[in-house]
Each structure stands twice: as structure tokens, then as C-alpha cells.
């Protein structure tokens, strides 16, 4: 099953991995001083930065957009993970529910990288378009449900991979 996007998000469709099953918005990546100045002026011209997270059965891909232009992309494969933890939470005001994911990616036998990804529902991102259509809101909830189901199964899959590697 591939992800069917509402019209508001059609611009991202061609950038999504083939087997994407859920889409969310994540916190914006850190930027240096000069990039931040560029972001300020881009936002004034209507080209805000928005970072999306696409999830499939065995990957998480972060897609960073400036307006409708893809400016960066990073994929983490399930097979690369040494550790993965996901929890559900909400913002301090209690309005927005999100998933917090902590992952340790194996780079080499002696090197690993830690990642933290906070995934928010698509329609509630600070820079996302305001969508009032009921179908779009239902789509966002179904997408969040798919993300949660997939990611909560990852720790068990990683443990199984480790056991198989030992055998």
C-alpha cells in the first residue's frame, strides 16, 4: 500500500520513497546564522522551511523543504539501527500529540550516531498550510496511526536481527 496524499501535500509526492505508509512533520533541523537569515527572508516571500518525516516498514526519511523545493533529505534504514525507542507524548499545552523517536545508527564497527526525531501530525506543523477539509484531517489521523503502528514494532525487529546475527 502506498500513501495517498490530500491535494495540499501533492507537491511532496514525487519526493517520497516508494513504500511510504505514513507522513508527519518534524522539528526543523538546526541552521547556522547565515542560513537563518536566508530563512527569515524566504519566509517573508512565502517560502517557509518545513521538515517532513516519511515512514515505511523499514525506513524513516526526513525531507526538508523551502516552500515546495526539496533542500535536504536523510534516510535511516531499519537494518542500520542498533537501538530504537519510540514514545508518545504531547506538547506542554496538551494540544498536540506527537511521537518521540530515539535511534542509534551503526556507521561502522566502532562508530555510531544518535538521532532524535519528533514527529507531529501533518496538519499541526507550525509551517504547514491550514487545512480545514474533514478528509484532510482524517487523512492526517490515519497517517499518524500508521506511523505509530510501524515504529512501535521496530524495537522487537532490531532485537530479532541482533539475535539472528549472534546465531
C-alpha positions, 0 to 999 in steps of 0.5 A, spaced: 500 500 500 502 506 498 500 513 501 495 517 498 496 524 499 490 530 500 491 535 494 495 540 499 501 535 500 501 533 492 507 537 491 511 532 496 509 526 492 514 525 487 519 526 493 517 520 497 520 513 497 516 508 494 513 504 500 511 510 504 505 508 509 505 514 513 507 522 513 508 527 519 512 533 520 518 534 524 522 539 528 526 543 523 533 541 523 538 546 526 541 552 521 547 556 522 546 564 522 547 565 515 542 560 513 537 563 518 537 569 515 536 566 508 530 563 512 527 569 515 527 572 508 524 566 504 519 566 509 517 573 508 516 571 500 512 565 502 517 560 502 517 557 509 522 551 511 518 545 513 521 538 515 517 532 513 518 525 516 516 519 511 515 512 514 515 505 511 516 498 514 523 499 514 525 506 513 524 513 516 526 519 511 526 526 513 525 531 507 526 538 508 523 543 504 523 551 502 516 552 500 515 546 495 523 545 493 526 539 496 533 542 500 535 536 504 533 529 505 536 523 510 534 516 510 535 511 516 534 504 514 531 499 519 537 494 518 542 500 520 539 501 527 542 498 533 537 501 538 530 504 537 525 507 542 519 510 540 514 514 545 508 518 545 507 524 548 504 531 547 506 538 547 506 542 554 499 545 552 496 538 551 494 540 544 498 536 540 500 529 540 506 527 537 511 521 537 518 521 540 523 517 536 530 515 539 535 511 534 542 509 534 545 508 527 551 503 526 556 507 521 561 502 522 564 497 527 566 502 532 562 508 530 555 510 531 550 516 531 544 518 535 538 521 532 532 524 535 526 525 531 519 528 533 514 527 529 507 531 529 501 530 525 501 533 518 496 538 519 499 541 526 506 543 523 507 550 525 509 551 517 504 547 514 498 550 510 491 550 514 487 545 512 480 545 514 477 539 509 474 533 514 478 528 509 484 532 510 484 531 517 482 524 517 487 523 512 492 526 517 489 521 523 490 515 519 497 517 517 499 518 524 496 511 526 500 508 521 506 511 523 505 509 530 503 502 528 510 501 524 515 504 529 512 501 535 514 494 532 521 496 530 524 495 537 522 487 537 525 487 529 532 490 531 532 485 537 530 479 532 536 481 527 541 482 533 539 475 535 539 472 528 546 475 527 549 472 534 546 465 531 
